[in-house]
Every structure is written in structure tokens, then in C-alpha cells.
């Protein structure tokens, strides 16, 4: 349901490097350690100047399928079970088998809410509200 981070575009895509939009003309390496060649960076000195630079990808809702959300957009949303207040989303985390919402409860405890259809009834980003089923989690 959540897309934690978009992948780098393949060759001929665009990224932002240190605030400057650059076109990728070649990509190699692995997903974890990509090696990119940018248009206008053709020498070794050009490449070394960019080593370790922050690369960001323009965020677009067109990148999401129906029922997917940007993790950052869920942060701060109120979590409810119908009319019962449960808490607020601190962040979304990826566990080995599922993404979970880390929910801070009013009593100071934390609740992990799996991002599965049986648990999440609805997500209203405009209303900043996520309706869950506490019964699915063994509460209520």
C-alpha cells in the first residue's frame, strides 16, 4: 500500500543532483549502489566532483498505483478505529514481510499497524485520517 522510495529512473531519466536537474545517460551497478553517468559529466574529474552528492527524484503521484501512498504523506495522520482515537502516525517502517505504521498512542505507548487491507479500512490524505480495525490487531 505504501511506496517507501521510488527507484532511480533507468537511462534517459532525470534526477536532481545537489539542486540541479540532470539527465541520466547511462546506469550500471546495483540497485543498492548504482553507478550513474550524467549528461555533461564526461570526464573523470566531472564524476569525482559529483561523488557522494545527494540525488533526489522528483516526486509524482503518477508513480503510484491505486491504493499506494508516499510514506512521508502518512506521517502525522490521525489514526482512528471508527470514532475511537488511536493515535498519530510517527512514521512508516519496512519490516521483512510488511510495511507498518508506527503509531504513537496518547498513553505514550507505540502501536505497529501493518499496511494490509484487513487492518487498514481507509486512508484519507486530505482529511489526514487513517481508519484501522483494532480487532484485527487483537484489541477491542
HUKA-V875772 format. One record per residue. N is the residue number from 1. RES is the residue in one small letter. PHI is phi in radians with two decimals (NA if undefined). PSI is psi in whole degrees, 0 to 359 (* if undefined). D_LAST is the distance of its C-alpha to the last C-alpha in Angstrom with 1 decimal. Layout:
N:RES:PHI:PSI:D_LAST ; N:RES:PHI:PSI:D_LAST
//
This chain:
1:x:NA:338:24.1 ; 2:x:-2.11:138:25.7 ; 3:x:-1.78:101:29.3 ; 4:x:-1.13:320:29.6 ; 5:x:-2.77:130:33.3 ; 6:x:-1.20:150:36.0 ; 7:x:-1.38:157:38.8 ; 8:x:-1.09:141:42.3 ; 9:x:-1.16:154:44.3 ; 10:x:-1.22:181:46.9 ; 11:x:-0.84:146:50.6 ; 12:x:1.30:17:51.7 ; 13:x:-1.69:177:48.4 ; 14:x:-2.14:143:48.1 ; 15:x:-2.39:169:46.3 ; 16:x:-1.93:122:46.7 ; 17:x:-2.00:114:48.4 ; 18:x:0.87:43:48.7 ; 19:x:1.48:359:48.4 ; 20:x:-2.00:127:51.0 ; 21:x:-1.27:129:50.2 ; 22:x:-2.31:146:51.8 ; 23:x:-1.61:132:52.3 ; 24:x:-1.42:125:51.6 ; 25:x:-1.86:344:54.6 ; 26:x:-2.73:142:53.7 ; 27:x:-2.35:135:50.7 ; 28:x:-2.54:192:50.7 ; 29:x:1.45:203:48.9 ; 30:x:-2.01:173:45.4 ; 31:x:-1.08:320:42.0 ; 32:x:-1.29:328:41.3 ; 33:x:-2.36:73:44.9 ; 34:x:-1.25:151:46.5 ; 35:x:-2.05:119:50.1 ; 36:x:-2.05:143:51.0 ; 37:x:-2.00:128:54.3 ; 38:x:-1.81:150:54.5 ; 39:x:-1.03:134:57.1 ; 40:x:1.52:356:59.7 ; 41:x:-2.03:86:58.9 ; 42:x:-1.88:349:61.6 ; 43:x:-1.88:165:63.0 ; 44:x:-1.07:320:61.7 ; 45:x:-1.09:320:61.9 ; 46:x:-1.05:316:59.7 ; 47:x:-1.15:315:57.1 ; 48:x:-1.10:327:57.3 ; 49:x:-1.15:335:56.9 ; 50:x:-1.70:353:53.5 ; 51:x:-1.04:129:52.3 ; 52:x:1.40:2:48.9 ; 53:x:-1.19:148:48.6 ; 54:x:-1.28:130:45.1 ; 55:x:-2.01:128:44.5 ; 56:x:-2.15:160:42.0 ; 57:x:-2.06:133:41.3 ; 58:x:-1.04:129:41.2 ; 59:x:-1.44:132:37.7 ; 60:x:-2.44:132:37.7 ; 61:x:-1.18:345:34.9 ; 62:x:-1.17:342:37.2 ; 63:x:-1.36:347:36.3 ; 64:x:-1.70:143:32.7 ; 65:x:-1.49:167:31.8 ; 66:x:-1.03:136:29.5 ; 67:x:1.47:5:25.8 ; 68:x:-1.85:151:27.1 ; 69:x:-2.44:155:26.9 ; 70:x:-1.35:130:28.7 ; 71:x:-0.94:318:26.6 ; 72:x:-1.07:328:28.3 ; 73:x:-1.24:338:27.2 ; 74:x:-1.45:339:23.5 ; 75:x:-1.08:131:24.1 ; 76:x:1.55:352:23.1 ; 77:x:-1.18:142:21.0 ; 78:x:-1.25:139:18.1 ; 79:x:-1.94:129:14.7 ; 80:x:-2.35:160:12.3 ; 81:x:-2.10:92:9.4 ; 82:x:1.17:245:11.6 ; 83:x:-1.68:1:12.8 ; 84:x:-1.62:121:10.3 ; 85:x:-1.25:132:12.4 ; 86:x:-1.89:320:11.2 ; 87:x:2.75:204:14.8 ; 88:x:-2.31:144:18.0 ; 89:x:-1.24:122:19.4 ; 90:x:-1.44:313:22.0 ; 91:x:-2.94:171:23.3 ; 92:x:-1.86:136:23.0 ; 93:x:-2.23:153:24.1 ; 94:x:-1.77:120:25.4 ; 95:x:-1.70:170:24.4 ; 96:x:-0.99:327:26.6 ; 97:x:-1.92:347:24.6 ; 98:x:-2.88:153:22.6 ; 99:x:-1.43:148:22.4 ; 100:x:-2.29:151:19.4 ; 101:x:-1.61:129:18.5 ; 102:x:-1.59:111:18.6 ; 103:x:-1.88:124:16.4 ; 104:x:-1.49:124:17.4 ; 105:x:-1.65:157:14.8 ; 106:x:-1.03:332:16.3 ; 107:x:-1.46:4:16.2 ; 108:x:1.61:353:18.4 ; 109:x:-1.44:170:16.2 ; 110:x:-2.05:143:16.1 ; 111:x:-2.16:129:13.5 ; 112:x:-1.68:122:15.2 ; 113:x:-1.98:112:14.3 ; 114:x:-1.18:140:16.5 ; 115:x:-1.48:70:18.7 ; 116:x:-2.20:151:18.2 ; 117:x:-1.05:328:18.1 ; 118:x:-1.18:337:15.1 ; 119:x:-1.78:322:12.9 ; 120:x:-1.65:113:15.1 ; 121:x:-1.35:314:15.3 ; 122:x:-2.79:154:18.2 ; 123:x:-2.20:120:20.3 ; 124:x:-2.02:93:22.5 ; 125:x:-1.16:321:25.0 ; 126:x:-1.11:320:27.1 ; 127:x:-1.49:355:24.2 ; 128:x:0.98:48:22.9 ; 129:x:-2.45:133:19.3 ; 130:x:-2.14:122:17.0 ; 131:x:-1.70:124:14.1 ; 132:x:-2.10:170:11.5 ; 133:x:-1.91:100:8.7 ; 134:x:-1.08:331:5.8 ; 135:x:-1.06:324:5.2 ; 136:x:-1.07:328:8.8 ; 137:x:-1.55:4:8.5 ; 138:x:1.47:12:6.7 ; 139:x:-2.03:142:3.8 ; 140:x:1.45:*:0.0
//
